[in-house]
Amino acid sequence: MSLSASNLPSQDPEIHQLLHQEWRRQEDGIELIASENQTSPAVMQAMGSTLTNKYAEGYPGRRYYGGCEVVDQVENLAKERLKELFQAYGANVQCSSGSQANQAALLAMVKPGGKILAMDLNHGGHLSHGHPKNASGVFYQFAHYGVAAETEQIDYDLLRQQALDYQPDLLLAGASAYPRFLDFEQLASIAREAGALFLVDMAHIAGLVAAGLHPSPVPHADVCTMTTHKTLRGPRGGAIVASKDWIKAINSAVFPGVQGGPLMHVVAAKAVAFAEALQPEFRQYQKQVVANAQTLAQGLLERGHRLVSGGTDNHLLLVDLRGPKGPGISGAQAEDALHAAGITVNKNLIPFDPAKPMLTSGIRIGTPAVTTRGFGAEEMQRLAEWMDAVLRHSEDTALLKQVRMQVEELCRQFPIYPEMEV
Ligand SMILES: Cc1ncc(COP(=O)(O)O)c(C=O)c1O
C-alpha cells in the first residue's frame, strides 16, 4: 500500500495540500524538539491500515465486540514484544497517549484524594504529574520535588527527607526536561522507606532504556508508563509495563477505567515499532542519539552557552540563555529566531526560572529526530555553529535567511522519507 494510492488529492485537496506542506516542513527543517521523532514507513503503513475500522473494547480473548480474531493476535504480539523489550512481567499497549497512561496508572494505584510526590513541572516534570488544571492535580494531593540550586540535579538525600516528611501514597519519577540519568534504585528505596508505591513515567527515555543506554526503572518500579513516539520512535501513543502485583489493576484502569475502544491501528503500529526496537540497529541508533547530544552540548559550551546541570547524559539538553556569556534573549525569542532559520526547538522553563512559561529563559533541544535522518558528529558541529550565530544575532534577518538556506541544503542530503511522495 502506498500513501499515493488513495484518492485524497482529488477528494480533499485542502487537507492533501496541508499534508504535503507538513511533509515538506519536516523534510526541509531541522527538528530538535526532544519529544519528537520520525517513525519508519512500516509504522506509518500499520497506522494507515483497515485496523482503524475495528472496535475492540476489552482485551484479547475477552472482547465486547465480535470479529476480533485478527486484532487479538495484533495486540498479543504488541504486548509480547513490549515485555521482551523491557524485560517486564506485564504490558498494556492500549493507552492512546502518555497522559492517558499516567491517568490510568494513578487511577489503579492511588485512591482519589491520595498523596503523590512528583517532580516539579518548573524543574522538568510533566503536566500529568499534578498540574492543578490537569486531572491528576484535580483528583490527587500533589507535592513536588525539584533539583538542587547548585547542581541543577536531583538531590536524593533532600528528596528522601521530603518523602519521609510528606508520607506520600505514591512516589512518581520521570520528567520531560531533565538532561541527567535518573537513579531509579535510589528512588525505589526512597519510596519503600516512605511506605509509598513507586511509579516511573519513562516517556522521554523509553528508547534509551530499551537499548540499555539509560538504567532501567523496570526492575525497581511497581509500574512504568511511557509514550511510544519519542525516543522509542513508534506511533503517537502510550503504553504501560507493570509488575506481577499490578498488571491486573492496570488493565482494568485502562479499560474500562479511562477509555473505551483501543486504537487498534496504532496498537499494530506499536507492535511494528517494538519489533524495530528489538533489533541491534536500534541500539546503534540510540548510541548515536546520545553521542549527538554530547557533541551538540560540547559545541554550545565551547561557544559560551550555559547548559542546565552543565551537560547531558541522555538525548536532550537545556540551554540557559541568560548568564554572562549567553545571548541574553528569552526562550520565546530564541524559538522564533531558530524557527526563522529552519531549526525547530521549544522554549522551556529552566530550574528556578523567573520568566513566565510563555516566555521562559531557556530552550530544550533533543537529538532523536535528527539522528533518525542520519545526522552525526559533523552535522552536530555545524548545528552548534548555526545555533550560536542565530541566538546571538536573533534580529539579523539576512543572517537567519542565510542559515535557513544552509539548513535546507543539509536537509536535502539527509531525506527522511526518500521513497515518499505526499
Ligand atoms: C514525561 C512525560 N510524560 C507524559 C507525557 C505525555 O505524553 P502525551 O503527550 O502523549 O500525552 C510527556 C509528553 O511530552 C512527557 O514528557
The ligand as a Gaussian input file, in Angstrom:
#p B3LYP/6-31G(d) Opt

LIG

0 1
 C        7.370000      12.757000      30.956000
 C        6.160000      12.818000      30.078000
 N        5.073000      12.143000      30.432000
 C        3.951000      12.175000      29.697000
 C        3.896000      12.889000      28.538000
 C        2.577000      12.978000      27.816000
 O        2.511000      12.361000      26.633000
 P        1.292000      12.700000      25.636000
 O        1.625000      13.979000      25.003000
 O        1.316000      11.507000      24.716000
 O        0.044000      12.745000      26.453000
 C        5.012000      13.599000      28.108000
 C        4.942000      14.374000      26.849000
 O        5.719000      15.142000      26.492000
 C        6.172000      13.566000      28.903000
 O        7.257000      14.268000      28.560000

